[in-house]
Amino acid sequence: MPLLETSLWSAIATPLKSFVDKPLPSKADAVIIGGGYTGVSAALRLAKHGAKVTLLEGQTIGWGASSRNGGQVLTGLKHGVEDLIREFGKEKARELYQASIKTIGCVETVIAEEKIDCDYVRCGHLDAAFKPAHFDALKRTQELLAREFNHPTRLVPKSEMKAELGTDFYHGLLVDDRSGGLHPAKYINGLALAAQRAGADLHEQTPVTGLEKSSGGFTVKTERGMIQAKDVLVATNGYTGKVTPMLQRRIIPIGSYIIATEPLGPELAKYLIPNRRMIFDTKNFLYYFRLSPDNRMVFGGRAAFFPETANTVRESADILRRGMLEIFPELANVPTAYAWGGTLGFTFDIYPHAGQMDGMWYAMGYAGHGVAMATFLGQQMADRIAGKGGYNPFEGMDFPTMPFYNGSPWFLPLAAIWYRFLDLVS
């Protein structure tokens, strides 16, 4: 079978019925820009609050990272707990970490309430130590999580690692049983159908071309017409563009790439990942991997920093396959069936951000931890818009940018060189 340069998840999910060519309303209580987890979750919540909400997606629902990610539903943030305590102190660090636990509960509640069939399982995750010194750091993390965050995890030394991971490549593991995994395309499709059932008005192939403040709110411009709205939520994450330049200057679009093999035999699958955990490692140029529900090895990483093109997908597929075989040489005779890329939204401080800027609501910047956090922040921003409270753990945090940055990340090649150097020496 030839390599398919498309997402495994989209290829095997039942496609949504099209939301194209529906008439646009002239008015709405709220307009949401972006049809990924953040936007669709917010649309569902606002519709349940009784708001007249219209969602505008420039491509198709879930077209971006929401249908192309690894499907890992993880505890924690991109920054480790030592960094959280160092930067914010123990009290705020506990709040931020606990917020990450709440996001997983949020996903589980939505799946249960809306009866979304997305292969969700609370399987836990493994943090794999790339170097012996990294295992020492995982020991400190395990101690801090137990002592300061009341969050139990356990360490697996290299000598006992085969019970969790069929490789000698790593130097020990941190096991967190609270994380989960799902089929990302089935999940976003289920969210969209739930939002539609609740009364949200969803539109595909409707890019926003302009956004202006007007009396009582905003005028949202598209090629198909204009909508007057009291509130606007920008939920574009790694695809944030020139329509919202203040946000574009604060988001760094970074490419992430994934390959998926042909299905493995059950014995080989059980040997490689016995407990079907979600896995990522401690490198800066990290790998993340898992088994799909049909026993494919799904293996991703920052093989290239730039957002996806046909060339970067092919080049990254080769890089990722070499990395996969370095960890799992048993897969040498298993062909790669799918290869794809997507664009993540990073921020300059590598924290998510949500709130209001120049009158617009926003939530973005998940840095690869977006399945749960995007769902959660979409809900919370919807509650804010509806006047129903809404909890924002990132309230009051500065949303930084860099002088002369306009959304085009010219510095990514330099960053890539630096992070590869760190992986060599630290």
Secondary structure, 3 states (H helix, E strand, C coil): CCCECCCHHHHHCCCCCCCCCCCCCCEEEEEEECCCHHHHHHHHHHHHCCCCEEEECCCCCCCCHHHCCCCEECCCCCCCHHHHHHHHHHHHHHHHHHHHHHHHHHHHHHHHHHCCCCCCECCCEEEECCCHHHHHHHHHHHHHHHHHCCCCCEEECHHHHHHCCCCCCCCCEEEECCCEECCHHHHHHHHHHHHHHHCCEEECCCCEEEEEEECCEEEEEECCEEEEEEEEEECCHHHCCCCCHHHHCCCEEEEEEEEEECCCCHHHHHHHCCCCCEEEECCCCCEEEEECCCCCEEEEECCCCCCCCHHHHHHHHHHHHHHHHHHCHHHCCCCEEEEEEEEEEECCCCCCEEEEECCEEEEECCCCCHHHHHHHHHHHHHHHHCCCCCCCCCCCCCCCCCCCCCCCCCCHHHHHHHHHHHHHHC
